[in-house]
């Protein structure tokens, strides 16, 4: 990547840039986002993420602009040792290592700061680049939800993946 990538926590001021990321065509295609999400509603969601102590969202910054984000939502109660992960990278900067940098930062936070021992995610079955990135970092396929999401006018399978903390510090 020609430009420096900086990873930092999400702030409320990131809402507009992150909204642009979320509405990028390939982000829309590969996430469960809908194009009907308004900027006002998105601002409220970002503010909610910022103040929720179980949400740990990091953003990738290139040339002063948010180009991607990763979110860990830590569970509670009997699922307090786990977290759900979501990630998105703007179309024009994909395939430049930004997703991997965001994922690595989230995994370090989970392993070293949050005592998260299990991380789970869902990914469209045809998103092989993302699946391979997750597998390189210890995620395994745990199952398939057949026809679980609607996209491009059809039902699509979603792969459930999980990662247990690799060092055995359970």
C-alpha positions in Angstrom: 0.0 0.0 0.0 1.4 3.4 -1.0 -0.1 5.3 1.9 0.3 4.7 5.6 -2.5 2.9 7.4 -3.3 3.9 10.9 -5.6 1.9 13.2 -7.4 3.7 16.1 -10.6 3.4 18.1 -13.9 4.6 16.5 -15.1 8.0 17.5 -18.4 9.7 16.9 -16.8 12.0 14.3 -16.1 9.0 12.1 -19.8 8.5 11.3 -19.9 10.1 7.8 -16.7 8.4 6.6 -17.8 5.1 7.9 -21.2 5.6 6.3 -19.4 5.9 3.0 -17.6 2.7 3.6 -20.8 0.9 4.5 -22.5 2.0 1.3 -19.7 1.0 -1.0 -21.1 -1.5 -3.5 -18.8 -4.5 -2.6 -19.2 -3.8 1.1 -23.0 -3.8 0.6 -22.7 -7.1 -1.4 -20.6 -8.9 1.2 -22.2 -7.7 4.4 -25.7 -7.8 5.7 -26.0 -4.0 5.3 -29.0 -2.6 3.4 -28.9 0.5 1.2 -31.9 2.0 3.0 -29.8 2.9 6.0 -30.0 6.7 6.5 -27.0 8.8 7.6 -29.1 9.9 10.6 -29.8 6.4 11.7 -26.1 5.4 11.1 -24.9 8.3 13.2 -27.1 7.0 16.1 -25.7 3.5 15.6 -22.1 4.8 15.6 -22.8 6.8 18.8 -24.3 3.7 20.4 -21.1 1.6 19.4 -18.9 4.3 20.9 -20.6 4.3 24.3 -21.4 0.6 24.6 -18.7 -0.9 26.9 -19.1 -4.3 25.2 -18.4 -2.9 21.7 -14.8 -2.5 20.6 -14.6 -0.9 17.2 -11.4 0.1 15.4 -11.1 2.0 12.2 -8.4 2.1 9.5 -7.3 5.6 8.5 -5.6 6.4 5.2 -4.8 10.0 4.3 -7.0 11.2 7.2 -10.1 9.3 6.0 -11.8 6.2 7.4 -11.5 3.4 4.9 -12.4 0.4 7.0 -13.5 -0.9 10.4 -13.6 -3.9 12.6 -16.0 -4.4 15.5 -15.8 -6.9 18.4 -19.0 -7.2 20.4 -18.2 -9.0 23.5 -21.0 -11.3 24.9 -22.5 -11.2 28.3 -23.5 -13.7 30.9 -22.6 -17.2 30.0 -21.3 -15.9 26.7 -19.0 -13.3 28.2 -15.9 -15.1 27.1 -16.8 -14.7 23.5 -17.3 -12.0 20.9 -18.9 -11.5 17.5 -16.7 -9.9 14.8 -17.7 -7.8 11.8 -15.3 -6.2 9.4 -15.6 -4.0 6.3 -13.1 -2.3 4.0 -14.0 0.3 1.4 -14.0 -1.1 -2.2 -11.3 1.1 -3.6 -8.7 0.0 -1.0 -9.5 -3.7 -0.8 -6.7 -6.2 -1.5 -4.1 -3.9 0.1 -3.8 -5.6 3.5 -6.1 -3.2 5.4 -8.6 -6.0 6.3 -5.8 -8.1 7.6 -4.4 -5.2 9.7 -7.8 -4.5 11.2 -8.4 -8.2 11.9 -4.9 -8.5 13.5 -5.6 -5.5 15.7 -8.9 -6.9 16.8 -7.4 -10.3 17.6 -4.7 -8.7 19.7 -7.3 -6.7 21.6 -9.4 -9.8 22.2 -6.4 -12.0 23.2 -4.3 -9.5 25.2 -6.8 -7.0 26.7 -10.3 -8.4 26.8 -9.8 -12.1 27.8 -12.0 -13.1 24.9 -11.4 -16.8 24.3 -13.8 -17.3 21.4 -14.6 -15.1 18.4 -17.3 -16.0 15.9 -18.3 -14.5 12.6 -20.5 -15.2 9.5 -19.4 -14.7 5.9 -21.0 -15.3 2.6 -19.9 -18.7 1.2 -18.6 -17.1 -2.0 -16.4 -14.6 -0.3 -13.3 -16.8 -0.6 -10.8 -14.0 0.0 -12.3 -13.2 3.4 -12.6 -16.8 4.3 -9.0 -17.5 3.5 -7.9 -14.4 5.5 -9.9 -15.7 8.5 -8.5 -19.2 8.2 -4.9 -17.9 8.1 -5.6 -16.4 11.5 -6.9 -19.5 13.1 -10.6 -19.4 12.3 -12.3 -22.6 11.3 -15.5 -23.3 9.5 -18.1 -24.5 12.0 -21.1 -24.9 9.7 -23.2 -23.4 6.9 -26.5 -21.7 7.2 -28.1 -22.7 3.9 -30.0 -19.9 2.2 -29.6 -17.7 5.3 -29.2 -14.3 3.5 -30.8 -12.7 0.6 -28.5 -11.0 -2.0 -28.6 -10.4 -5.7 -32.2 -11.6 -6.0 -31.4 -15.0 -4.5 -30.9 -16.9 -1.2 -27.2 -17.3 -0.3 -25.4 -19.6 2.1 -23.5 -18.1 5.0 -20.5 -19.8 6.6 -20.2 -19.7 10.3 -16.6 -19.5 11.5 -15.0 -19.5 14.9 -11.6 -19.0 16.5 -10.6 -20.1 20.0 -7.7 -18.3 21.6 -4.7 -20.2 20.2 -2.4 -20.1 23.3 -4.5 -22.4 25.4 -5.1 -19.7 28.1 -8.6 -20.9 28.6 
